Amino acid sequence: DSARNGFSFKGIKDYLECYRSGKLTPSQVAKNIIAMLEDCDKSTPPLRAIVQWDQEQIMLMAEASTTRYRNKCTLSCLDGIPVCLKEEFKVVPYHHRVGTVYLGTQPETEDATVAKKLREAGAIIIGVSNMHELGTGTTGCNPNRYHKIPRNPYNPNHFTGGSSSGSAAAVAAGLCPVAIGTDGGGSVRIPASFCGVVGLKGTFGRISGHGSLPLSYSTVSVGPICTSVADAAIVYSVLAEPDRLYPYGLKQPKATLSDMCAPDLKGLKLGVDWTFFKACDAEVLSACEKAVKHLQSLGASVVEVSLPEIEEVRVAHVICILSEMRDLLQPDFNKHFHEMNLETRASLALASQFTALDYIKANRQRTRSMRFLQEIFSTVNCILTPAVPCTAPRIYESDLLTGSSDMSFTVRSMRFMQLGNFTGIPGLVVPVGYSTAGLPISLQVMAKWWDEAVLLRIGLKLEQFRDQTKKPSIYYDILA
């Protein structure tokens, strides 16, 4: 942990120090969070990061944790740590609405696997977080009555990114140091990038998706959004293991954090396809190029690679994710069409135009792309790209009423994300700077299947590149 001047986010370590020293108890922290959640709802504009929370539930978990600290029998290093989960997961006793107004009419009686694991680790679940309706977009814009539009803590007039919009906003605003999201087309990494925090998309199947709505069964991975790479590693180590209720991850190798804290990056080869890397805004490119030089200065070598058929990957990923979503949501589309946001209707209508032939060809492309990546990863340890080609877009008045549908932005925002979702490789985004307007910019590191450890090792060093962390304009210091 490197000492920083100026602002730094409060992470797991800060909470543990308060609890272990007796400066604060989990119950006192929970009371602070409840006061902040009330404040968020009243602020203008409301933050809308956490869309369902229950004071009694929060206090019950916090008091149990306080007792464990008193008796020196804590459950894990997540004991007493505030967390939230994207509304895509089932969390008792909240409504499993998945960003809609028509799903989850009754409170949940059973937890998703990740919620269960967090409870077993002693974490305090502070509620469920906002999301893009049914995960169908990358802005986080969800104008329906239960959700409204979450605001970017760095600038409330800008979007958070989506679809794990509330998860990233909650972490960046200081409401909790840990949030859980899902990522089928950048849905963890885009909002983490736009909100200036760390986002990890695990290898496909690495963290159980049981108990989340299976919107797209071949592209979606689960992962944490945290204030630091170290915190992402802690959460990853708690959640990453096979789950008999989730067949996709049963054959995985054991998750390790080997060499994560190595003093340098000597011996690591970082692959960069410069033509692909440079397809972004000038400010983003400048910050990301400097971050790559920083990694080189720590002993890593940069190797030029060629990522073949990127355009084919882009189209094939869209065919796969939308076809699978349309398959799952066909009854909803027929029955609840008028209750869906306009953008969701448009996306699902587009999805209905794909044929079985398109889907088969897209999956053949997946096999090709995975083979290309196997070859690339035999020569390099990871692939570097900017996280998103631009910074968070502005929110317009009309978005608040009718939502936002900008296909060119959606396609552009996913540019560096789709390869990871399409082939199942893991990806980590780490903030590396800010635009002149003060909006966060991030770099992405991707590695071969199951090699999250190398991502975390590089991520720790990437964090040291940012000479300062800007304080978000909406920030709650829970430990103050």
C-alpha positions in Angstrom: 0.0 0.0 0.0 1.7 3.2 -1.1 1.2 6.4 0.9 -0.5 9.1 -1.1 -0.7 12.9 -0.7 -4.1 14.5 -1.1 -7.3 12.6 -1.6 -7.6 8.9 -1.6 -10.6 6.7 -1.6 -11.4 4.8 1.7 -10.8 1.1 1.0 -11.1 -2.2 2.9 -7.8 -1.6 4.8 -9.2 1.7 6.1 -12.3 0.1 7.4 -10.4 -2.8 9.0 -8.0 -0.4 10.7 -11.0 1.5 12.2 -12.6 -1.7 13.4 -9.4 -3.3 14.8 -8.3 -0.2 16.6 -11.8 0.3 18.1 -12.1 3.8 16.5 -15.4 2.8 14.9 -17.6 -0.3 15.0 -19.5 -1.8 12.0 -22.7 -0.6 13.7 -21.5 3.1 13.8 -20.4 2.8 10.1 -23.8 1.4 9.2 -25.5 4.3 10.9 -23.3 6.7 8.9 -24.2 4.8 5.7 -28.0 5.0 6.4 -27.7 8.8 7.0 -25.8 9.1 3.7 -28.3 7.0 1.8 -31.1 9.3 3.0 -29.0 12.3 1.9 -28.4 10.8 -1.6 -32.1 10.4 -2.1 -32.8 14.0 -1.2 -29.9 15.7 -3.0 -30.4 17.6 -6.3 -30.1 15.8 -8.5 -30.4 12.5 -6.6 -27.4 10.2 -6.9 -29.6 7.1 -7.6 -26.7 4.7 -7.0 -28.5 2.4 -4.5 -32.1 1.9 -5.6 -33.3 -0.5 -2.8 -32.1 -0.5 0.8 -33.5 -1.4 4.2 -32.3 0.2 7.4 -33.2 -2.8 9.5 -31.3 -5.3 7.3 -28.2 -3.1 7.2 -28.2 -2.7 11.0 -28.8 -6.5 11.6 -25.7 -7.4 9.6 -23.6 -4.5 11.2 -24.5 -5.5 14.7 -23.6 -9.1 14.1 -20.2 -8.0 12.7 -19.7 -5.6 15.7 -20.2 -8.6 18.1 -17.7 -10.7 16.1 -15.1 -7.9 16.4 -15.8 -7.6 20.1 -15.3 -11.3 20.5 -12.3 -11.4 18.2 -13.9 -14.0 15.9 -14.3 -12.3 12.6 -15.2 -14.3 9.5 -12.9 -12.9 6.9 -11.2 -9.6 5.9 -14.6 -8.6 4.4 -16.2 -8.7 7.9 -18.0 -5.4 8.4 -17.1 -4.1 4.9 -20.1 -2.4 3.2 -20.9 -3.8 -0.2 -23.7 -3.5 -2.7 -24.8 -5.8 -5.5 -26.2 -4.9 -8.9 -30.0 -5.4 -9.1 -29.4 -8.2 -11.6 -28.6 -10.5 -8.6 -31.1 -11.9 -6.2 -30.6 -10.5 -2.8 -32.9 -11.2 0.1 -35.3 -9.3 0.9 -35.1 -7.0 -2.1 -37.0 -7.1 -5.4 -35.1 -8.7 -8.3 -36.2 -6.1 -10.8 -33.1 -6.1 -13.1 -33.7 -2.5 -13.9 -37.3 -3.0 -15.0 -40.7 -1.9 -13.6 -42.3 -5.3 -14.2 -39.9 -8.0 -12.9 -39.5 -8.9 -9.2 -43.0 -8.1 -8.0 -42.3 -10.0 -4.8 -39.3 -9.7 -2.4 -36.6 -12.3 -3.0 -36.5 -15.3 -0.6 -33.2 -16.8 -1.9 -29.8 -15.2 -2.4 -27.6 -15.4 -5.5 -24.4 -17.3 -4.9 -22.3 -14.1 -4.7 -24.7 -12.5 -2.2 -24.6 -15.7 -0.1 -20.7 -15.8 -0.2 -20.5 -12.1 0.9 -22.9 -12.7 3.8 -20.8 -15.8 4.8 -17.7 -13.5 4.7 -19.4 -11.1 7.1 -19.9 -8.2 4.7 -22.7 -5.7 5.3 -24.9 -5.6 2.2 -26.1 -2.0 2.1 -28.7 -2.6 -0.7 -29.0 -3.3 -4.4 -27.6 -0.9 -7.0 -29.1 0.8 -10.1 -28.6 -0.7 -13.5 -29.4 -0.1 -17.2 -32.7 -1.8 -17.9 -32.1 -5.5 -18.5 -28.4 -4.6 -19.1 -29.2 -3.4 -22.7 -26.9 -0.3 -22.8 -23.7 1.3 -21.8 -24.8 4.7 -20.5 -26.7 3.6 -17.4 -29.6 5.8 -18.5 -32.8 4.2 -17.0 -35.6 6.8 -16.8 -38.3 4.4 -15.4 -40.0 5.2 -12.1 -38.1 2.7 -9.9 -34.6 3.6 -11.1 -34.1 7.1 -12.6 -30.7 8.1 -13.9 -27.7 7.5 -11.7 -25.2 10.4 -11.6 -21.5 10.3 -12.2 -19.8 11.3 -8.8 -17.1 13.1 -10.8 -19.7 15.3 -12.6 -23.4 14.7 -11.9 -24.2 16.1 -15.4 -22.5 13.1 -16.9 -23.5 9.4 -17.2 -22.0 6.7 -15.0 -21.7 4.2 -17.8 -23.5 0.9 -17.8 -24.9 -1.5 -17.3 -23.5 -1.8 -13.7 -24.1 1.9 -13.3 -25.2 2.2 -9.7 -22.4 -0.2 -8.6 -19.7 2.1 -10.0 -21.4 5.3 -8.7 -21.8 3.8 -5.2 -18.1 3.0 -5.0 -16.9 6.3 -6.5 -19.2 8.3 -4.2 -17.8 6.5 -1.1 -21.0 4.7 -0.1 -19.2 1.4 -0.1 -15.6 0.3 -1.1 -16.9 -2.8 -2.9 -19.7 -3.4 -5.4 -20.5 -6.4 -7.5 -21.5 -6.2 -11.2 -21.9 -8.3 -14.3 -20.2 -7.7 -17.6 -21.5 -9.0 -21.0 -20.3 -6.1 -23.1 -18.2 -4.0 -20.7 -20.9 -3.6 -18.1 -18.4 -3.7 -15.2 -15.4 -2.1 -16.9 -17.2 0.8 -18.7 -18.9 2.3 -15.5 -15.7 1.6 -13.5 -13.7 3.6 -16.1 -16.2 6.5 -16.3 -16.4 6.7 -12.5 -12.7 6.6 -11.9 -12.6 3.3 -9.9 -11.2 -0.2 -10.5 -13.3 -2.9 -12.3 -12.4 -6.6 -12.8 -14.2 -8.8 -15.2 -13.3 -12.4 -14.3 -12.7 -15.1 -16.8 -16.0 -16.5 -18.1 -17.3 -18.8 -15.4 -14.7 -17.9 -12.8 -17.2 -16.2 -10.4 -20.6 -17.9 -10.1 -23.5 -16.1 -11.9 -26.1 -18.4 -10.2 -29.0 -16.2 -9.0 -28.5 -13.5 -11.6 -30.9 -13.2 -14.6 -29.1 -15.2 -17.3 -29.4 -12.4 -19.9 -26.7 -13.8 -22.1 -25.3 -17.2 -21.2 -22.1 -17.1 -23.3 -20.8 -13.5 -22.8 -21.5 -12.5 -19.2 -18.9 -12.6 -16.4 -19.2 -11.5 -12.8 -16.7 -9.1 -11.2 -16.0 -6.6 -8.4 -15.9 -2.8 -8.7 -13.6 -1.4 -6.0 -11.6 1.6 -4.9 -8.3 -0.1 -5.5 -6.6 -3.1 -7.2 -5.8 -4.6 -3.8 -9.5 -4.5 -2.8 -10.4 -6.1 -6.1 -7.9 -8.9 -5.4 -9.4 -9.5 -1.9 -13.0 -9.7 -3.3 -11.9 -11.9 -6.2 -10.2 -14.3 -3.8 -13.4 -14.6 -1.7 -15.7 -15.1 -4.7 -13.7 -17.0 -7.3 -14.3 -20.7 -7.0 -16.5 -23.4 -8.6 -20.2 -23.5 -7.7 -22.1 -26.7 -8.4 -25.2 -24.5 -9.2 -23.2 -22.8 -12.0 -22.0 -25.4 -14.5 -19.9 -22.9 -16.6 -17.1 -22.6 -14.0 -16.9 -26.2 -12.7 -13.7 -27.1 -14.4 -11.7 -24.0 -13.4 -8.2 -24.2 -12.0 -7.7 -22.9 -8.5 -7.7 -19.1 -8.2 -4.3 -17.8 -7.0 -2.7 -14.3 -6.4 0.8 -15.6 -7.2 3.5 -13.0 -7.7 0.8 -10.3 -7.3 3.1 -8.2 -5.0 6.3 -8.7 -6.9 8.5 -5.6 -6.6 8.7 -5.0 -10.3 7.4 -6.3 -13.7 10.7 -7.8 -14.9 10.1 -10.7 -17.3 6.5 -9.7 -18.2 5.7 -9.1 -21.9 2.9 -6.6 -22.6 1.2 -7.0 -26.0 -0.1 -3.9 -27.7 -1.8 -3.7 -31.1 -1.0 0.0 -31.7 -3.5 0.5 -34.5 -6.3 -0.8 -32.3 -4.9 1.0 -29.2 -4.9 4.4 -30.9 -8.6 4.3 -31.9 -9.7 6.6 -29.1 -9.9 10.3 -28.2 -6.6 12.3 -28.1 -6.8 12.9 -24.3 -7.5 9.2 -23.6 -4.6 8.1 -25.9 -2.1 10.5 -24.2 -2.9 9.3 -20.7 -2.8 5.6 -21.7 0.4 5.9 -23.7 2.1 7.4 -20.7 0.8 4.6 -18.5 2.3 2.0 -20.8 5.7 3.8 -20.6 5.4 3.7 -16.8 4.9 -0.1 -16.9 8.0 -0.4 -19.2 10.0 1.6 -16.6 9.2 -1.1 -14.1 10.9 -3.8 -16.2 8.1 -5.0 -18.5 8.7 -5.2 -22.2 6.2 -4.0 -24.7 5.7 -6.3 -27.7 3.8 -5.3 -30.7 1.0 -7.8 -31.5 -1.7 -7.9 -34.1 -5.3 -8.6 -33.0 -6.8 -10.2 -36.1 -10.4 -9.8 -37.3 -11.4 -7.2 -34.7 -14.3 -6.0 -36.9 -15.6 -9.5 -37.2 -15.3 -9.9 -33.4 -17.3 -6.8 -32.9 -20.2 -7.9 -35.1 -20.2 -11.5 -33.9 -20.2 -10.4 -30.2 -23.3 -8.2 -30.9 -25.0 -11.0 -32.6 -24.3 -13.5 -29.8 -25.3 -11.2 -26.9 -28.4 -9.7 -28.5 -29.6 -13.1 -29.8 -29.2 -14.7 -26.4 -31.0 -11.8 -24.7 -33.8 -11.9 -27.2 -34.2 -15.6 -26.6 -34.5 -15.2 -22.8 -36.7 -12.0 -23.1 -39.0 -13.2 -25.9 -42.0 -13.6 -23.5 -41.2 -10.3 -21.8 -41.0 -8.5 -25.2 -44.5 -9.9 -26.1 -46.1 -9.3 -22.7 -44.4 -6.3 -21.2 -43.4 -4.3 -24.4 -45.1 -1.1 -23.3 -43.5 -1.2 -19.8 -40.0 -1.3 -21.2 -37.9 1.7 -21.9 -37.8 2.8 -25.6 -34.1 2.0 -25.9 -34.7 -1.6 -24.6 -37.5 -2.1 -27.1 -35.3 -0.9 -29.9 -32.4 -3.2 -28.9 -34.7 -6.2 -28.7 -36.4 -5.4 -31.9 -32.9 -5.2 -33.6 -32.1 -8.5 -32.0 -35.1 -10.2 -33.6 -33.5 -9.5 -37.0 -30.6 -11.9 -36.5 -31.1 -15.4 -37.9 -30.0 -18.9 -36.7 -27.4 -18.7 -39.5 -26.0 -15.4 -38.1 -25.7 -17.0 -34.6 -23.9 -20.1 -36.0 -21.5 -18.0 -37.9 -20.8 -15.7 -34.9 -20.0 -18.8 -32.8 -17.6 -20.0 -35.5 -15.9 -16.7 -35.3 -15.6 -17.1 -31.6 -13.7 -20.4 -32.1 -11.3 -18.6 -34.5 -10.8 -15.7 -32.2 -10.0 -17.9 -29.2 -7.4 -19.7 -31.3 -5.8 -16.4 -32.3 -5.7 -15.4 -28.7 -4.1 -18.7 -27.7 -1.3 -18.0 -30.1 -0.9 -14.4 -28.9 -0.8 -15.4 -25.3 2.0 -17.9 -26.1 4.2 -14.9 -26.8 2.9 -12.2 -24.3 1.5 -12.2 -20.7 -1.2 -9.7 -21.4 -2.8 -7.3 -23.9 -3.1 -3.6 -23.1 -5.8 -1.2 -24.5 -7.4 2.0 -23.3 -10.6 1.0 -21.3 -13.1 3.2 -23.2 -12.2 5.4 -26.2 -13.8 8.5 -24.6 -14.8 9.9 -21.2 -18.3 9.8 -19.7 -20.9 11.4 -22.0 -23.2 14.3 -20.9 -26.8 13.8 -19.7 -29.4 15.9 -21.6 -32.8 17.0 -20.3 -34.6 14.7 -22.8 -32.7 11.7 -21.4 -34.4 12.2 -18.1 -37.8 11.8 -19.7 -37.5 9.4 -22.6 -34.1 7.8 -22.0 -31.2 7.9 -24.5 -30.6 5.7 -27.5 -27.3 6.4 -29.3 -26.2 3.3 -31.2 -23.0 4.9 -32.4 -22.0 5.7 -28.7 -22.9 2.2 -27.6 -20.8 0.6 -30.3 -17.9 3.0 -29.6 -17.9 2.6 -25.9 -17.7 -1.2 -26.2 -14.8 -1.1 -28.7 -12.1 -2.3 -26.3 -14.5 -4.5 -24.3 -16.0 -6.9 -26.7 -12.9 -9.2 -27.2 -12.9 -10.1 -23.5 -16.7 -10.9 -23.5 -16.7 -12.7 -26.7 -13.7 -15.0 -25.9 -14.2 -15.2 -22.1 -10.7 -13.8 -21.2 -10.4 -11.7 -18.0 -9.9 -7.9 -18.0 -9.1 -5.3 -15.5 -9.5 -1.5 -15.8 -7.5 0.9 -13.7 -7.8 4.7 -13.6 -4.7 6.4 -15.1 -5.7 10.1 -15.3 -8.3 12.7 -16.1 -9.4 14.7 -19.1 -9.1 18.5 -19.0 -12.8 18.5 -18.0 -11.8 16.4 -14.9 -13.4 13.2 -16.1 -11.6 9.9 -15.4 -9.6 7.9 -18.0 -8.6 4.3 -17.5 -6.3 1.7 -19.1 -7.4 -2.0 -19.6 -5.2 -5.1 -19.1 -6.4 -8.4 -20.5 -4.8 -11.8 -19.8 -5.3 -15.4 -20.9 -8.1 -17.5 -19.4 -7.9 -18.0 -15.6 -4.8 -15.7 -15.3 -6.4 -13.0 -13.2 -3.2 -13.0 -11.0 -1.1 -11.3 -13.7 -3.8 -8.6 -14.2 -3.8 -7.8 -10.5 0.1 -7.7 -10.4 0.2 -5.2 -13.4 -2.8 -3.3 -11.9 -1.0 -2.7 -8.6 1.8 -1.1 -10.6 -0.5 0.9 -12.8 -2.1 2.5 -9.8 1.3 4.0 -8.9 1.3 5.8 -12.2 -1.5 8.2 -11.3 0.3 11.0 -9.5 -2.9 12.1 -7.8 -6.5 10.9 -7.3 -9.0 13.7 -7.8 -11.8 13.8 -5.3 -15.2 13.2 -6.9 -17.6 16.2 -6.6 -20.1 13.9 -4.8 -18.2 12.0 -2.1 -19.3 10.7 1.3 -16.6 9.9 3.8 -18.3 7.1 5.8 -15.3 6.8 8.2 -15.1 10.6 9.1 
